[in-house]
């Protein structure tokens, strides 16, 4: 990408100072390298930024709308890629279940999105207590 500033996106219920502030406090935010990529990441219906109780199965949903052709998406648990999918087109809706026997408390997950124009987006984490 060119030398442009990155963006922080806020997933607020409405466009108002209080709603934006509450979304930031709740960590319902994500970043991009400057492209207007839309990213929604959740686990069992809880949005990015959530802190959830430990469970043996974790069902993730990822919705992406790119500003350019999408290249791939990665789901990362504690700095390790546990799922990757090659993408094409401008949108993607992905479901993934993590049933790994090594699931523990203090796990965290993030999503990274890559576009064909080399712009990227990455989510806030979802944590497990």
N, C-alpha and C positions, 0 to 999 in steps of 0.2 A: 504494500500500500504506500501511497504518498505520505509525506510528512505532515499529517493532519492530527489534530487532537482527537483523543478517544472520547467516547460517550459513556455516561452512566445512565442506564434506563431504570425508571422506577415503576413498579407495578402497583399503582394506587387504584383504589376503588373509584375515585373521581378526581378531577383536576381542581383541587383546592389546597391551600397551604396545609391545613390539618391532615388531609388524606395523604398528601405527599410526605409530610413529616412522619406520620404513623407507618407508612410503607418503608421508609428509610430505617426507622427504629426497629422495625420487624425484619430487616435485612431482605426485603423483597425487592432486590435490585440486581442488576447484572451490568456487565461492561462490554463494550465493543471497541475495536480499533478505529472507529470513526464511521463505520457503515451503519445504516439504519436497519439492523437485524432485529427481528422480534423473537424473543426466546421466553418460553414458559416451561418450567421444570418443577415437577411435583412428585411426591411419594405418597401413595395411598390417599391422594386428595389434598395433602398438606403442601403448601407452596414452598419454593426455595426460601431459605432463611429460617425454616422451621427447625425446632429441636424436638425430636420424637423419642418415644420410649423404645428400648431395644425390642426387636422382634426377629424371628427366624426367617421370615420371608418379607422382602421389601419390593413392592410393585411401583415402578417408576413410569412416569409419562413425560414425554418431551415433545413440545410443539415448537416448530421453527418456521419463520417466514423470512427468507433472505432478501437482501437488496440486490443480490447477484446470484448466479447459479451456486447451489450448495455443493460442497465437495465431500465432507464427512462430519460425523458427530462422534464424540467419545464420552463415555460415562466413566468417571474416575472415582475410585474409593481409596482414600488415604494415600494419595499420590500414585496409585497404580491403575492403569487402564484396565477395566474389567469388561468393557463392551465397546465395540466400534462398529460403525456402519458407513459404508460408502453411499453417498447421496447423489442425486441429480435433480434438476428442477429447482424451483424457488421455495417449495414448502415441504415439510416433513412432519409426520405424526408417528411417534415411536413409543412402543411400550416394551419394558424390559423388567423381568423379575430376577432379583438376586436372591438365590436360595443357597448360597455357599455355606458349607458347614462351619467355616471360620468366622462367620459374622459375630461381631463383638460389640460391646458397649464402646462408646467413644469413637465409633466409625463416623466418617463424614464422606459426602459425595458431592462432586461438582460435574457440570457438563461443559464441554468445549465444542464449539461449532467452527467449522472452517468453510470458507467460500472459495470458489475458483479464482476470484480476484485477489486472493491472499488476505482478505479481511477476516477477522475472527471475532467470536463472542464467547464469554464464559460466565457461568452462573454464580450466584452466591451459593454457599454450601447448604446442604441439608444434613443436620447432625443427629446422632442417636446417642441417648444417655444409657 
